Amino acid sequence: MLRYLRKHLDVKDTIKVMKLHIVIRITYCSPVWANSLKFNLRAKLRSLNHHFIRVIPSNFELKLSRPVMLRISGMENLDTIFFKRSSVLIFKLIHNLEPTRLAMT
């Protein structure tokens, strides 16, 4: 579906679609489960994310490394997203910015 959309959208809109529909789903509730992922599951998520990022440039068959593709697309690495979301949750818990029922568990 993304390849079809990519033919009709520019790069910025394709990145927005990816962030709003794919990255959100891959990282849903990640502060809760991301730190307990085994290496092979984390690698599968990275691979899935990279697969979608490869669709963003106009040349789909281009074989580039993950860091290069992330830089071209302006996206973040999944590990970075997991770390940032976990850090924000911990900060909010420390400063009582989360609901008390979450902080007490």
N, C-alpha and C positions, 0 to 999 in steps of 0.2 A: 504494500500500500504506500509506503514511504517513497519508493522509487517512482510510482505513478504521480504522487503529489509533487515530488521533486521536479518533474518535467513541467509542472504548471506553476510552481512557486519559485521565488528567488531564495537565495541561501539564508537570509535572515528569517524569513517566514518558515523555512524548513526546520531551522534550529528551534524556533519557537514551538512548532508542532512537536518536535522531538522532546523538548523539555517538558511541555505540558502533558503529553500523553504517554511517553515512554519512561523517561527518567523518574517522573513522579511515581509511577507504578513499581519500578524496580527498587526504589528507595523508600517505599511506604513503610513507616514505623521503623526505619533503620536504626535509630538509637537503641531500640529494644533488642533487635536480633543480630545486627551487623557484627558486633564484637564476638559473638559465639559461632560465627560461620567457620566451617572447616576450609582448608586451603582450596580443595578442589571445587567446592561450591562458590567460593569467592572468585576463583578463576573462571568459572562458567558465567557468572554475572558480568565480569569484565569483558569476556569474549562476546557476550550478547550485546553489551553496550557498544563495543567497538564495531560490531556488525552493523548496528544502526548508524553509527557515526560515519561509516564508509559510504553511506547513501548520500550524505550531505553534498560533497563536491559533485560537479557535473559529470566527471569521469568515474563511474561506479567501479570500474575494474582496476582502478589505481591501487597498487600495493604499497602502502606506506605503513610505517610503524605506528603503534598506538600513541606515543607522545606527539608525533608529528600531526596525526589526525586530530588529536585533542586540541592542539595549538591552532590548526587551520579552522576547526569548527568553533573555537571559542568555548568549548565545553570543559567541564572539570572531570578529573579522574573519579571513579566511583569511590575509591578509598578516601579521597579528599572530601567528597560529599558526606560519606559516613562519619568521618572524623568531625567535620563542622557541625553536623546535626547533633551528634553525641555531646560535643562541647557546649552547644547552645542549651541543650536540655539540662546538663549538669549545672551550668551557670544559673539557669532559671530556678532549679531546685535549691541551690545554695542561697539565692537571694529571694526566696519565697515568691517567685513570679509564676509558679505553676499552681494548680489547684492543690489544696492540702491533702486530699485523698491520694494524689500521686506522690507527693513528697513523703508521706508516711509509710508507703509500701516498700 
